[in-house]
Amino acid sequence: MTAKQKFIFFAIILLAVFFRFYQITRMPGGLFPDEAANGLDINSMQAGQLQPFYERGNGREALFFYMEWASTAVLGKGQLAMHATSALVGVLTVIIIFFAAYRLFLVDPNEHDKVLLKARAIKIGLLASFLTAVSTWHVVLSRTAFRANLTPLFGSLVIYLLLRTYQADSRKSQLAFAFLTGAAFAGGFYTYIAFRIMAPVLFMIIIWPMLAGIKNSQFWMNIKKYFLPIIFATIAFGIVIFPIANYFYHNFDYFIGRSGQVSIFNPELYTVNGEQLHGKPTGLVLTSVFGDVFKTTVAGFFTYGDLNWRQNISGYPLLLPLISPFFAVGLVVPLFLGIWYFFAPAKRPGFWKYFLLTGWFWGMLLPEMATAEGIPHALRSAGAVAPTFIITAWALYEVTHIVIRLHKKLWQNRLFRHQDPQWMKESHFVPLRMRIVNGAITFTGILFCLVLISQTYYLYFVYAANSPEYFYSFRADLTPVSEYLRKRCNKEATYLILDKFSVQTPDYLTSDPHGNFSDKCNVPYRQVDPENSWQLPNLKSGDEIIFTQSSVFDTKKFKQYHPEAHLTLEYRNKFGQSVMAVYKIEN
């Protein structure tokens, strides 16, 4: 890279850091129970229960939890350690996407100008990295402590290492990168269940080119060339995959986990005339449902996106309107070229990269399209982040390049030169005009980047920051509640009115930070379901009953049955909403 390109890449990294770490202690502002469940598994790690997979919440891969455990050791137990880990993963993803895109477009059999090819690859890589850095979709995911955030990182890493294996300039480096590819691929199985779709994707993009020359000697040359790298990759894969594979061998029920519950094949998701469907849905019903899910999933990129604030700017499309047209172009053209390659790999070897992009993108959308719950679902499709922005960057570069070439062609066309005034044809004016054109292109590019940056900043740090629904979606109310419980430290005389799912947050935030779970202040309260709060028997003087934002509506019935209870403390958030109400028994 030139010095200018290195500066731009460094600026993109800083931009990614800004959007993922700025105000991270205030936004999201809370620890959602699913995030806190990670912390409860960290507690298990502190207690010596080290596993590759944890059963809580239908079962979850553990790599992200180990990373959060390391962050907790540095930053302390709380939401900052959780969200900072995810933010760091987001920044690393932005970096790896650049290298994956760069390597993908670095080789083209139809382009003999290596300097021009490298310059093109760098520009597409920088564009892909920039678009990811300022993506609202990826920014939101990067500030949410879900293990799915590792999927785009590991997907990009596997593709990058695979390309380095193909492009290695020596046998030694080829084998080294092959080993790393196998290790990274196996590591992805410790991230999120949706990563498993990378197995057939990777198989196709590796095997199909090798089969292209099956009718001639090229096939056996490929076998000879890549046999040893495949062996090295397989060995690395086997070593890294063994712990989790062994776990699933002994606990096969957790291998499918929640995916079976939300699958379009699950009859429990279907009702007929208001009654639960019994037996498997018919092929006609499945086809209809899959068609609707497919349309909704694709539309989520352009028109109306995921409503869940923890996964997206609620209701907004996954791609900003300024870049979605380029994504549409990139979605159609690579798909066509990828299909062309599929049917004629030997004749169109240069189209392999489009075959890879197409398979990568649509493959990583399958986990979302195969489900029938919460569609569009920005988290299940997180694995498509990298190919989405690489495709968009390619289309943006190609469209811009076509516009520039068209202008030059018009400028050089004799018909247009004949119609121009004589003074415009003077040799001293030509460089001036070209400088003006280049300046206009540069200005447009800078304006384009500034608009994207401004839109993302506004949507997240202004619009989301002033939306009460955003903070409630992360259960921001449970943070002050947990702080109060920890400070009070009186389990026998403290009742927390909260449902069993949400109680995971105070369970984690009030657990002993050093792993001393026998400490008297460890989880210092008794959990009571909101629907049973009025039934609390044998309350005595000095007992405190704590209601949260989700259970504050139950205080009315509680006071009817316990007139001896008086409100002693109420905490309201910046929107004036009551997020904690403390009632004390005074006899």
C-alpha positions in Angstrom: 0.0 0.0 0.0 1.1 3.6 -0.6 1.5 6.0 2.3 -1.9 7.6 1.5 -3.6 4.2 1.4 -2.1 3.2 4.8 -3.3 6.5 6.2 -6.8 5.8 4.9 -6.8 2.3 6.4 -5.6 3.7 9.7 -8.4 6.3 9.6 -10.9 3.6 8.9 -9.7 1.6 12.0 -10.0 4.7 14.1 -13.5 5.2 12.8 -14.4 1.6 13.7 -13.0 2.1 17.2 -15.0 5.4 17.6 -18.4 3.9 16.6 -17.9 0.8 18.7 -16.3 2.3 21.9 -17.7 5.8 22.1 -20.0 6.2 25.1 -19.9 2.5 25.6 -20.6 2.9 29.3 -23.8 4.8 28.6 -25.0 2.9 25.5 -26.4 0.3 25.5 -26.8 1.3 29.2 -27.9 -2.1 30.4 -27.1 -5.8 30.4 -29.8 -7.8 28.7 -30.6 -11.2 30.4 -29.2 -13.1 27.4 -25.9 -11.1 27.8 -26.0 -11.7 31.5 -26.3 -15.4 30.9 -22.8 -15.2 29.5 -21.7 -13.9 32.8 -23.4 -16.7 34.7 -21.4 -19.1 32.5 -18.3 -17.1 33.4 -19.2 -17.7 37.0 -19.2 -21.4 36.2 -15.7 -21.0 34.7 -14.5 -19.3 37.8 -15.8 -22.2 39.8 -13.7 -24.5 37.7 -16.4 -25.8 35.2 -14.5 -25.4 32.0 -16.4 -26.6 28.9 -16.4 -25.9 25.2 -20.2 -25.6 25.3 -22.7 -24.5 28.0 -26.3 -25.7 28.3 -27.9 -22.5 29.6 -30.5 -21.1 27.2 -30.8 -24.1 24.9 -27.0 -24.4 24.7 -24.4 -22.0 23.5 -20.8 -22.2 22.2 -18.3 -21.0 24.7 -15.5 -19.1 22.9 -17.0 -15.7 23.3 -17.5 -16.4 27.0 -13.8 -17.1 27.5 -13.0 -13.8 25.8 -15.4 -12.1 28.1 -13.9 -13.8 31.1 -10.5 -12.3 30.2 -12.1 -8.9 29.8 -13.8 -9.3 33.1 -10.4 -10.0 34.8 -9.2 -6.7 33.5 -12.3 -4.4 33.6 -14.1 -6.0 36.5 -17.5 -7.7 36.6 -20.2 -5.6 34.8 -21.7 -4.6 31.5 -18.5 -2.7 30.4 -16.4 -5.9 30.2 -19.2 -7.6 28.2 -19.8 -4.8 25.7 -16.1 -3.9 25.3 -15.3 -7.5 24.3 -17.9 -7.3 21.6 -16.7 -3.9 20.5 -13.2 -5.2 20.1 -14.4 -8.2 18.0 -16.2 -5.6 15.8 -13.0 -3.6 15.2 -11.1 -6.8 14.4 -13.8 -7.8 11.9 -13.5 -4.4 10.1 -9.7 -5.1 9.8 -10.0 -8.7 8.6 -12.7 -7.8 6.0 -10.1 -5.5 4.4 -7.6 -8.3 4.0 -10.2 -10.8 2.9 -11.5 -8.4 0.2 -8.0 -7.4 -0.9 -6.9 -11.0 -1.3 -10.1 -12.0 -3.1 -9.6 -9.4 -5.9 -5.8 -9.6 -6.0 -5.8 -12.4 -8.6 -7.5 -12.2 -12.0 -6.4 -14.4 -14.9 -7.9 -11.9 -17.4 -5.8 -9.0 -16.0 -2.1 -9.0 -16.8 -1.3 -5.6 -15.3 -0.4 -6.6 -11.8 0.1 -3.1 -10.6 -3.4 -2.1 -11.7 -4.9 -5.3 -10.3 -3.3 -4.7 -6.9 -4.4 -1.0 -6.8 -8.0 -2.2 -7.6 -7.9 -4.9 -4.9 -6.7 -2.4 -2.3 -9.4 0.1 -3.2 -12.1 -2.5 -2.9 -10.7 -3.7 0.4 -10.6 -0.2 1.8 -14.2 0.4 0.6 -15.4 -2.8 2.2 -13.7 -2.1 5.4 -15.1 1.5 5.5 -18.6 0.4 4.8 -18.4 -2.1 7.6 -17.0 0.4 10.0 -19.9 2.8 9.5 -22.6 0.3 9.1 -25.5 0.8 11.6 -26.2 -3.0 11.4 -22.6 -3.9 12.4 -22.3 -1.1 14.9 -25.3 -2.2 16.9 -24.2 -5.8 16.8 -20.6 -4.8 17.9 -22.0 -3.1 21.0 -24.2 -6.0 22.0 -22.6 -8.9 23.9 -23.8 -11.8 21.8 -21.6 -14.6 20.7 -23.0 -14.3 17.1 -20.7 -11.3 16.7 -17.8 -13.7 16.3 -19.4 -15.2 13.1 -18.4 -12.5 10.6 -14.9 -12.3 12.2 -14.3 -16.0 11.8 -16.0 -16.2 8.4 -13.7 -13.4 7.1 -10.7 -15.0 8.7 -11.3 -18.4 7.2 -11.7 -16.9 3.7 -8.6 -14.7 4.1 -6.5 -17.6 5.2 -7.8 -19.8 2.5 -6.9 -17.2 -0.1 -3.5 -16.8 1.4 -3.1 -20.6 1.0 -4.0 -20.4 -2.7 -1.7 -17.3 -3.2 1.3 -18.5 -1.2 4.6 -17.9 -3.0 6.3 -20.9 -1.4 5.5 -24.4 -0.3 6.4 -23.6 3.3 4.0 -20.6 3.6 1.3 -22.5 1.7 1.4 -25.3 4.3 1.5 -22.8 7.2 -1.6 -21.0 5.9 -3.4 -24.2 5.2 -2.8 -25.3 8.8 -4.1 -21.9 10.0 -7.1 -22.2 7.7 -8.1 -25.5 9.2 -7.6 -24.2 12.8 -9.7 -21.0 12.1 -12.4 -23.0 10.4 -12.7 -25.3 13.4 -12.5 -22.3 15.8 -15.6 -21.0 14.1 -17.6 -23.9 15.5 -17.0 -22.5 18.9 -18.8 -19.2 18.0 -22.4 -19.5 17.0 -24.6 -22.2 15.5 -25.1 -20.3 12.2 -21.3 -20.6 11.5 -21.9 -24.3 10.6 -23.2 -23.3 7.2 -19.6 -22.4 6.3 -18.9 -26.1 6.0 -20.8 -26.7 2.8 -19.8 -23.2 1.5 -16.1 -23.9 2.1 -16.5 -27.4 0.6 -18.0 -26.0 -2.6 -15.5 -23.2 -3.2 -12.6 -25.6 -2.7 -13.8 -28.7 -4.5 -15.6 -27.2 -7.5 -12.4 -25.5 -9.0 -10.5 -28.8 -8.5 -13.3 -30.7 -10.4 -13.1 -28.2 -13.3 -10.3 -30.1 -14.9 -11.5 -33.6 -14.2 -11.5 -34.5 -17.9 -7.9 -33.6 -18.4 -4.6 -33.6 -16.6 -5.4 -30.4 -14.8 -7.4 -32.3 -12.2 -4.5 -34.5 -11.2 -2.2 -31.5 -11.1 -4.6 -29.8 -8.7 -4.7 -33.0 -6.6 -0.9 -33.1 -6.4 -0.6 -29.4 -5.7 -3.2 -29.2 -2.9 -3.1 -32.7 -1.4 -0.6 -31.8 1.3 -2.2 -28.5 2.2 -5.5 -30.3 2.6 -3.8 -32.8 4.9 -2.3 -30.0 7.0 -5.7 -28.2 7.1 -7.5 -31.4 8.1 -5.0 -32.1 10.9 -5.4 -28.6 12.3 -9.2 -28.9 12.0 -9.2 -32.2 13.9 -7.0 -30.9 16.7 -9.1 -27.7 17.3 -12.5 -29.3 16.7 -12.0 -32.2 19.1 -13.2 -30.7 22.4 -16.6 -29.5 21.1 -17.0 -32.6 18.8 -16.4 -34.8 21.8 -18.9 -32.8 23.9 -21.6 -33.2 21.2 -20.8 -36.9 20.9 -21.8 -37.3 24.5 -24.5 -34.7 24.5 -26.0 -34.9 21.0 -29.4 -33.2 22.0 -27.5 -29.9 22.3 -26.1 -30.2 18.8 -29.3 -28.8 17.3 -30.3 -26.6 20.2 -32.6 -23.7 19.6 -32.4 -24.0 15.8 -34.9 -26.8 15.9 -37.3 -24.7 17.9 -37.4 -21.8 15.4 -37.0 -23.9 12.2 -39.7 -23.6 9.5 -40.0 -27.4 9.8 -41.2 -27.1 13.5 -45.0 -27.8 13.5 -45.3 -25.9 16.8 -44.9 -22.7 14.9 -48.0 -23.3 12.7 -51.6 -22.9 13.5 -54.6 -24.0 11.3 -57.9 -22.3 12.0 -56.5 -21.1 15.3 -55.5 -24.6 16.4 -52.0 -26.0 16.8 -50.8 -28.0 13.8 -50.2 -31.7 14.5 -47.6 -33.5 12.4 -45.1 -32.0 9.9 -46.3 -29.1 7.7 -46.9 -30.0 4.1 -44.5 -29.2 1.3 -46.9 -26.5 -0.1 -47.0 -24.8 3.3 -43.3 -25.0 3.7 -42.7 -23.5 0.2 -45.1 -20.7 0.9 -43.5 -19.9 4.3 -40.0 -20.1 2.9 -41.0 -17.7 0.1 -42.4 -15.2 2.6 -39.3 -15.5 4.8 -37.0 -15.1 1.7 -38.8 -11.9 0.6 -38.8 -10.5 4.1 -35.1 -11.3 4.6 -34.0 -9.6 1.3 -36.3 -6.7 1.9 -34.7 -6.2 5.3 -31.6 -4.9 3.5 -33.5 -2.3 1.6 -36.8 -1.2 3.1 -37.8 -2.4 6.6 -35.3 -4.1 8.9 -35.2 -6.0 12.2 -37.4 -4.3 14.8 -35.2 -5.5 17.7 -33.1 -2.7 19.1 -30.5 -5.2 20.3 -29.8 -6.2 16.7 -30.6 -3.2 14.6 -31.8 0.4 14.6 -35.4 -0.7 15.1 -37.3 -0.9 11.8 -34.5 0.7 9.7 -33.1 -1.3 6.8 -29.8 -3.1 7.4 -28.1 -1.0 4.8 -28.2 2.8 4.6 -30.2 4.1 1.6 -27.1 5.7 0.1 -25.4 2.3 -0.4 -28.3 -0.1 -0.8 -28.6 0.6 -4.6 -24.9 -0.4 -5.0 -25.6 -3.6 -3.0 -28.5 -4.4 -5.3 -26.2 -4.1 -8.3 -23.5 -6.2 -6.5 -26.1 -8.8 -5.5 -27.3 -9.4 -9.1 -24.1 -9.2 -11.1 -21.9 -11.5 -8.9 -24.9 -13.9 -8.7 -25.0 -14.1 -12.5 -21.2 -14.5 -12.8 -21.1 -17.0 -9.9 -23.7 -19.2 -11.7 -21.8 -18.8 -14.9 -18.7 -20.1 -13.1 -20.7 -23.0 -11.6 -21.6 -24.3 -15.1 -18.3 -23.4 -16.8 -15.5 -23.3 -14.2 -12.7 -24.2 -16.7 -13.7 -21.6 -19.2 -14.3 -18.8 -16.7 -11.7 -19.3 -13.9 -11.7 -15.5 -13.2 -15.3 -15.8 -12.0 -14.3 -18.0 -9.1 -14.3 -15.0 -6.7 -17.9 -14.2 -7.6 -18.8 -17.9 -7.1 -17.2 -17.5 -3.6 -18.9 -14.3 -2.8 -22.3 -15.6 -3.9 -22.0 -18.8 -2.0 -20.7 -17.0 1.1 -23.5 -14.5 1.1 -26.5 -16.7 0.4 -25.0 -19.5 2.5 -24.8 -17.3 5.6 -28.4 -16.1 5.1 -29.7 -19.6 5.2 -29.8 -19.7 9.0 -32.3 -16.8 8.9 -34.2 -18.0 5.9 -34.7 -21.5 7.4 -36.4 -20.0 10.5 -39.9 -18.6 10.9 -39.5 -16.4 14.0 -38.6 -12.7 14.2 -37.9 -12.2 10.5 -36.0 -10.2 9.4 -33.5 -11.2 12.0 -30.2 -9.2 12.0 -28.5 -11.5 14.5 -29.0 -14.8 12.7 -27.8 -13.2 9.5 -24.7 -11.7 11.1 -22.5 -14.1 9.2 -23.5 -12.3 6.0 -22.0 -9.0 7.2 -18.6 -9.5 5.5 -19.8 -10.7 2.0 -22.5 -8.0 2.1 -20.0 -5.2 2.3 -17.5 -6.8 0.1 -20.2 -7.1 -2.6 -21.3 -3.5 -2.0 -17.7 -2.3 -2.2 -17.1 -4.1 -5.5 -20.2 -2.6 -7.0 -19.4 0.9 -5.7 -15.9 0.6 -7.2 -17.1 -0.7 -10.5 -19.9 1.8 -11.0 -17.5 4.7 -10.1 -14.8 3.3 -12.4 -17.3 3.0 -15.3 -18.5 6.6 -14.7 -14.9 7.9 -14.8 -14.0 5.9 -17.9 -17.2 7.1 -19.6 -16.2 10.7 -18.9 -12.7 10.1 -20.3 -14.1 8.5 -23.4 -16.5 11.4 -24.0 -13.6 13.8 -23.5 -11.4 12.0 -26.0 -14.2 11.5 -28.5 -13.6 13.6 -31.6 -17.2 14.5 -32.0 -17.3 16.2 -28.7 -13.9 17.8 -29.2 -15.2 19.2 -32.6 -18.2 20.8 -30.9 -16.1 22.3 -28.1 -14.9 25.9 -28.5 -11.3 26.3 -29.7 -10.0 27.6 -26.4 -11.1 24.3 -24.7 -8.8 22.4 -27.0 -5.7 24.3 -26.2 -3.0 22.1 -24.6 -2.8 24.2 -21.5 -6.5 23.9 -20.8 -6.6 20.0 -20.9 -4.7 19.5 -17.7 -6.8 22.2 -16.0 -10.0 20.5 -17.0 -8.8 17.1 -15.8 -7.7 18.6 -12.5 -11.2 20.0 -12.1 -12.8 16.6 -12.9 -10.5 14.8 -10.5 -11.2 17.4 -7.9 -14.9 16.9 -8.4 -14.5 13.1 -8.1 -12.5 13.5 -4.9 -15.0 16.0 -3.4 -17.9 13.6 -4.2 -16.1 10.7 -2.6 -15.4 12.7 0.6 -19.0 14.0 0.7 -20.2 10.4 0.2 -18.1 9.2 3.2 -19.2 12.2 5.4 -22.9 11.5 4.7 -22.5 7.8 5.7 -20.6 8.7 8.9 -23.2 11.4 9.8 -26.1 9.1 9.2 -24.7 6.4 11.4 -23.8 8.9 14.1 -27.3 10.3 14.0 -29.1 7.0 14.0 -27.2 5.5 16.9 -25.9 8.4 19.1 -28.9 10.7 18.6 -32.0 8.7 17.5 -31.3 5.5 19.5 -29.9 7.5 22.5 -33.2 9.3 22.8 -35.5 6.3 22.4 -36.8 4.9 25.7 -37.5 1.6 23.9 -33.8 1.2 23.1 -32.7 1.3 26.7 -35.6 -0.9 27.8 -34.7 -3.5 25.2 -31.4 -3.9 27.0 -33.1 -3.8 30.4 -31.2 -0.8 31.5 -33.4 -0.7 34.6 -31.7 -3.8 36.1 -28.4 -2.1 36.5 -29.4 0.4 39.2 -31.5 -2.3 40.7 -28.5 -4.6 40.9 -26.3 -1.8 42.4 -28.9 -1.2 45.1 -29.2 -4.9 45.9 -25.5 -5.3 46.2 -25.2 -2.3 48.4 -28.1 -3.4 50.7 -26.6 -7.0 51.1 -29.5 -8.5 53.1 -30.8 -11.6 51.4 -33.1 -12.7 54.2 -35.0 -9.4 54.1 -35.0 -8.5 50.4 -37.5 -9.7 47.8 -36.9 -8.9 44.1 -40.1 -8.9 42.0 -38.8 -10.1 38.6 -39.5 -12.9 36.2 -37.1 -15.9 36.0 -35.6 -15.0 32.6 -34.8 -11.3 33.5 -33.4 -12.3 36.9 -30.3 -13.5 35.1 -29.0 -9.9 35.0 -29.1 -9.2 38.7 -28.0 -12.7 39.4 -24.8 -12.0 37.5 -24.3 -8.3 38.5 -24.7 -9.1 42.2 -22.6 -12.2 42.2 -19.2 -12.0 43.9 -16.7 -10.4 41.5 -13.9 -12.6 42.7 -15.7 -15.9 42.4 -16.4 -16.3 46.2 -20.0 -17.5 45.7 -20.3 -18.3 49.4 -20.0 -14.6 50.3 -23.0 -13.2 52.2 -23.4 -10.5 49.6 -23.5 -12.9 46.7 -26.9 -12.6 45.0 -28.4 -11.0 48.1 -32.2 -11.3 47.5 -35.0 -13.7 47.0 -36.6 -13.8 43.5 -40.4 -13.7 43.3 -42.4 -13.9 40.1 -44.4 -10.7 39.5 -47.7 -12.6 39.3 -47.1 -13.9 42.8 -45.9 -10.7 44.4 -49.1 -10.1 46.2 -49.0 -13.5 47.9 -45.8 -12.8 49.9 -46.6 -14.3 53.4 -45.0 -13.6 56.7 -43.5 -10.2 55.8 -41.9 -8.6 58.8 -40.8 -5.1 59.7 -37.7 -4.0 57.8 -38.3 -6.3 54.8 -37.9 -4.6 51.4 -39.8 -5.5 48.3 -38.1 -4.2 45.1 -40.0 -3.8 41.8 -38.3 -3.2 38.5 -39.5 -1.4 35.3 -41.1 -4.6 34.1 -42.9 -5.3 37.4 -43.7 -1.8 38.6 -47.3 -2.3 37.3 -47.7 -5.0 39.9 -47.3 -2.6 42.8 -51.0 -1.6 42.8 -52.2 -5.2 43.6 -49.3 -5.6 46.0 -50.3 -2.5 48.0 -53.9 -3.7 48.2 -52.8 -6.9 50.0 -50.0 -5.3 52.0 -51.1 -1.8 53.3 -48.2 -1.9 55.8 -45.7 -1.5 52.9 -44.7 2.1 52.1 -42.7 3.4 49.1 -39.3 4.5 50.4 -37.3 4.9 47.2 -38.1 5.4 43.5 -35.6 5.6 40.8 -36.5 7.2 37.4 -34.4 7.2 34.2 -33.7 10.2 32.0 -37.1 9.7 30.3 -38.9 10.1 33.6 -39.9 6.4 33.7 -40.0 4.6 37.0 -37.4 1.8 36.7 -37.1 0.8 40.4 -39.6 1.1 43.3 -38.6 0.0 46.8 -41.4 -0.8 49.3 -40.5 -1.3 53.0 -42.6 -3.1 55.6 -43.3 -0.8 58.6 -45.4 -2.4 61.3 
